[in-house]
Amino acid sequence: MASTQSAFAGTIPAPKVRVVAKIRGFSDPDTSFEASRTVDWVSVTTEISGEVTISFKEQSSSRYSVDYCYNEHEDNEVIYSKEVKPLVSAAFEGINSTVIVHGARGSGKTQLIQGSLEKSGLAMLAISEFLSVTEKNGKSIAVSFYEVDHQDHATDLLNPEQSPILVLEDHGRILFKGLTQTPVKSIAEFQNLYITACSAHTAAPKKGFEPAPKKGFEPARRSHLGLIVHVFEHNKSVNGLVSKMNFVDMAGYEDARKKSGDASGVAENNKINKSIYALLNVCYALSANESRVPFRESKLTRMLQDSLRGTSKVLLVSCLNPSFCQDTVYMLTLASRSCQRSHRMPFGSTMKSASSTRQSVNLDSTKKIASSARQTVTLDSSKKSASSVRQIVTLDSTKKNVSLVRQTVTLDSIRKSASSVRQTKTLDSIRKSENSVRQTKTLDSTEKSASSVRQTKTLDSARKSENSVRKTTTLDSTRKSENSETKTSVSAKESASSAMQFVTIRKNKIPKSVSASTKELPGSISQIYDEETCVVAMKSEIQGRKLFDEVSHSAAKAEKVDSSLNASSEVELDPIVEKGTSFEDKEEMHYLINYSKDLSIANEGENMNKENNNLMENEDFSPPISSQLRELQSLVSSTPLCMQLLEEKFISPDDNQISTKTAELRTSDTENLDVMNNKSFWETFNLHGYGMKNSTEVTEPRTLDIEIPDVMNGKSPWETFNTHGSGMKNSTEVTEEPRTPDIDIRTSDIDISDVMNTKSHWETFNLHGSGMKNSTEITEPRTPDIDIRDVMNTKSPWETFNLHGSGMKNSLVKDYLRILNTAEKDELKKLKGIGEKRANYILELREESPEPFKSLDDLKDIGLSEKQIKGMMKKEVGELFN
Ligand SMILES: Nc1ncnc2c1ncn2[C@@H]1O[C@H](COP(=O)(O)OP(=O)(O)OP(=O)(O)O)[C@@H](O)[C@H]1O
């Protein structure tokens, strides 16, 4: 066994993600024999370079590299002092960190983090040290416990009756709504909190589960258990947050195929496995310095985001069962990927073939609008493979739409324009203009040597307009790998039943004292660093690893200054956090820490950040036009949030590509589109809204003047509006008269096929806008939804009005969502409740999925509550009448 090396400190830059393994010992408290037994199915080899590889008796041809492997006799304190202590020290310097312990079921994860009566776990040891240091430096700590279940719901374990935890982002800093932070001043307090958390976790009464105490290796339900240690500047949490340290006890991995029992159990198993993959994929992406890290793949990764990225440090501990366990091999395979940094080469047979192959293929299975679908198939190429391959192929099988792809091969069917793509391959059939097209085509070179390969290929087969599609499939691209097992990590159709597995900590297993470890605490942080530096220097191979130690310190300080210049924003926080840090991810290559933003206490629906306040103020606004209009507003506000839009042929453009394309088309197709040439989405939306407003006022026969052809051929939206508006002025009086037979503007004038065949997205949008405007003006015979005979014969004016209102709502919501899905940042910011932060976040979401907003419910993804969404829509509608 190699001598242990320092984990995260030293003059030589440490890797972003440190991967270590820990072999669990045999446990039989009644026999000392067990305790001294040696694990013989795992063999650890240390190269002269310090490289540590692990192989298994049953699969001796495969080797897995890790930064270090702790054997079965090395206890928690050894691991703590080598791996975790430096992270505690770093926490006082403002560095976030995450300790992730994963492995197969029964591999000793809980024992490692929580410890037992006899041995303190890593968390307890860390808290001891935190307390010891805070005593001296006047800082303070608070802790939060949460669990993330198979449904990706996060629950506060110190207050399990609370609603699920919401994850919010504020300038790159992750904030939680509904997660208690409890100050800790002593180990005893911490122990009590731990017991409380674990009890809540076990019982999970609100989820309807029976208490499921853990029995041996067979925990009934699986979920991830997280602990966050918040370090504050001074004695109280009202002062600034310095950093966060996370401990994650991952649910034990179990091959879903082995799972016996009912289908829901298998589905649950798959889902929890999926979240394990998600976190390991994030570690891999961080380690490989990938430009895109899939934080949004799971709740857990979203929660940990600001403690994983940037200057944060990550310790990934892969726990190995003492006896043969295929799941352990698989987990180590995945963990090992994160250790295969650029300087590392595959071992043995892996020189030739890649292992842990990961390919992502984005496939569009939809015909009209591509919704984001993602599949990940992880291959266990444990026999012969070693390095990682990643391919992302985005295939648009649709005939009409494709956009938003990272790396693109643009084929000649793109006639007019394509924009904002990273790398460009311009084909000669791109006729008019083509802005930067991002294209990356990475070939799978695994036949020669394994390395990370990433390939995205976008085939644009669309003739008219493209929609965003994304699917990810992991394929085994290694041609020489043998005995690969393919495991599908995403099982989109699974329906999970409620089940949760809990890693129980029995009261009598909670360590009662950690005094020994406390006594051993070093006197100063600098000592720790000196010590660690010496050890780190022993490992020469870490050249090329990402620098972040010293750099991050200075970066953090610089960012503090920077962040202080930012306006503070109020955010929703649980009752304990008042002020905190702000981590802002300003540039891909430079994650800086921002710790100086003030945060305020907020309760749901009351205190929100500025964006929220902005949108919620005047929530009760009521336009003074008429009682009917007020009624309309309330009608809108009562729209069910889950209102799903009908599938439509309209293009769902992605952020850049389509918008540029649209702009292009606007200038090129002037014959029909002068009207809308100069209008932004926002303007159009407003026009649309005006149309709607007018239409409600309308019901007046006199809107004949406005003919679709006029709109299309000669009139600007404003002209149209004015013309329209003048005809509308008196319309409210006419509500009694449902009949508007003279109105000649109708939705049916807009031929959807024309729209699809000849119109740009922009045109389509505008047409839609006109259509809605018309349709709302209409409410009459030609509006397809409303049979005029019904209106005339059976509906009262009021009923008719309401019918119109619901049509308008749908249209308004559709267009609003379209703006969210397509508009540029500046335009987004014009929306109520969307400020800089949310606009950025929306753009990020659009990178993940081409059409992230399919219903109003999806607005919850940007941190809006149901109430806020309603308020926002109300406000938008209200504004139309201002
Ligand atoms: N280092 C160790 N030496 C001896 N026995 C151990 C060790 N670590 C764990 N065990 C024993 O192994 C069993 C499983 O341990 P633990 O609960 O920590 O595993 P786990 O990985 O958390 O399990 P799960 O995946 O089910 O949550 C327990 O009975 C525990 O006492």
The ligand as a Gaussian input file, in Angstrom:
#p B3LYP/6-31G(d) Opt

LIG

0 1
 N      -15.097000      -0.575000       8.509000
 C      -15.969000      -1.507000       8.880000
 N      -15.565000      -2.581000       9.533000
 C      -16.411000      -3.514000       9.891000
 N      -17.716000      -3.483000       9.624000
 C      -18.209000      -2.455000       8.948000
 C      -17.366000      -1.415000       8.542000
 N      -18.110000      -0.505000       7.904000
 C      -19.357000      -0.972000       7.920000
 N      -19.417000      -2.133000       8.545000
 C      -20.615000      -2.914000       8.716000
 O      -21.182000      -3.147000       7.474000
 C      -22.580000      -3.025000       7.547000
 C      -23.039000      -2.027000       6.527000
 O      -22.453000      -0.825000       6.827000
 P      -23.106000       0.538000       6.433000
 O      -24.480000       0.602000       6.929000
 O      -22.207000       1.601000       6.820000
 O      -23.146000       0.331000       4.866000
 P      -23.835000       1.282000       3.802000
 O      -22.957000       1.282000       2.641000
 O      -24.153000       2.571000       4.406000
 O      -25.140000       0.495000       3.505000
 P      -26.376000       0.994000       2.642000
 O      -25.954000       1.066000       1.263000
 O      -27.332000      -0.078000       2.843000
 O      -26.764000       2.292000       3.197000
 C      -22.924000      -2.610000       8.957000
 O      -23.352000      -3.716000       9.634000
 C      -21.638000      -2.130000       9.509000
 O      -21.509000      -2.410000      10.860000

